[in-house]
């Protein structure tokens, strides 16, 4: 059974950790977003419409609404949105490969970390 390329509604750190572990060796792109954030909506629709299919064999995309999921926002010290964390599950557990704000260089960061 293959895992989904896009998974929404992550609400706890355990949900995120389990989702990344299910992704095995794929890069996990976590976008911290909010319903009121205009740039977030634009980037999220771009991810859903083009990036998920382009990177379906090498990456999973997760969206975390910071207003609905304070635990995750606090755990990752999210102060502004959109905010990204690129993560991977490895032998030593889940590791953060890259952290950045805004979606301008999203494709570049994905390419550097797959």
N, C-alpha and C positions, 0 to 999 in steps of 0.2 A: 504494500500500500504506500503510495507516495504522499508526502505531506503537502499542504497547500502553499502556493506561492505568496498569497496575501492572506493574512490573518488579522482580524481587528478585534477590538474589545478585550485586550489584555488588561487585567485589573490588579494583578499582584506580581510581586517579584518572582514568586513560584511559577505563575503562568508564563512569564517571559523566559525564565530559565528552562522550563520544560519545553516550550516552543523552540528554543534554540537547540536544545538537545535532540529534539525530533528532526531538526534540520540537518543533523549529522555534520558533515564537513562543509556545508554551504555557508556562504557569507550571509549574515542576517542584518538587514538594514532596518533599524528601528527609527521611525519618525515620531517625535513628540510634537503634538499638534493641539489645536483647540478649535471648537466650532466657530468662534468669533474671529478667527485669524484668516484674513483674506489671502495672504501669500501661502498659507498652509493649504487652503482649498485648491489653489492653482497647482502647487507642487504635487499634492496628493492625487489630483486627477491626471497629471502627467505620468506619475508613477503607475497608476492603475492602467492607463490607456496604452503606455508604450514600454515602460521599463520592466514590468512583470513578464511580458512575453519575451523581451530581448534577453533577459537574464534568468529565465525560468530554470535553467539547468545548473546555475551556479549560485543563485541567491534567493532568499526569502525576504519578503517585505512585511513589516509589522507597523501598525499605527497605534499610538497611545494618546488618548485625549487627556491632557493634564488636569482638566477640571473634573473629569469623571474618575481619574485614577491618580489621586494625590500620592499614594504610596510609591508608585513608580517614579513620579515626577520628583519626589523628595529623595528617593534612593539614588537617582542619577543627577541630583542637584540642578534640575532644569529651571532656569530663571527667565528664559524667553523662548518663543517659538517662531518659526519651526526650528527644531533642534534635532540633530541626527546622532546616532551611535551605530557604528559598524562593529558587529560582534561575530565571534566564531567559537564554536565548541571544539575544544581540543583535549589532549590527554590530561592537561592540568585543569580542565574545567572551562567555563565560559570566560573569554577574554575580550576586552574592548580593543579593537584595532585602530579606530579613528573616531574622533568627536569633532563636530563642527556645527555651526549655525547657518541657516539659510540653505537654499537648494541650488545655488549658482554652480557649484562644482560637484554636484552629486555624482554625475556619471564619471567624472575623473576619479573621485575617491573610490567608487565601486570598482572601476578598472584597476586601480592600484592595489586593491585588496582581495581580488578574486583569485 
